[in-house]
Amino acid sequence: MDGNSLKFREKRAATRYPVALFVEFENGSGWTLDVSTSGALIETHQPVLTGSCVAFSVQISNQHADATRLYCQGVVVRVEQAGEVWRVGVFMEAVRFLAVSI
């Protein structure tokens, strides 16, 4: 069997989009590396355990005087250490949008 006959099976349910958004956790912060409708890959200095529940928020600004804060809750499905940072894959279970004035 040659290497071309083995096919990688994609497990992701949604397309990922590379975007850097500042993320705030209860005990720290980080940046998204990519997001989708069902999850996010976040880079942070705080170690997180696979299988743990996490809650975080992201502020999405626009050109006007208002912004939207995205509140997310999910389960950590993947953790990789990359030097001094951790890359944390989160499957989103709940998302709530809230308009805020900035």
Beta strands, then each sheet from edge to edge (+ up, - down):
strand 1: 17-18
strand 2: 22-25
strand 3: 28-35
strand 4: 39-44
strand 5: 53-61
strand 6: 66-82
strand 7: 85-101
sheet 1: 1+ 3- 2+ 5- 6+ 7- 4+
end
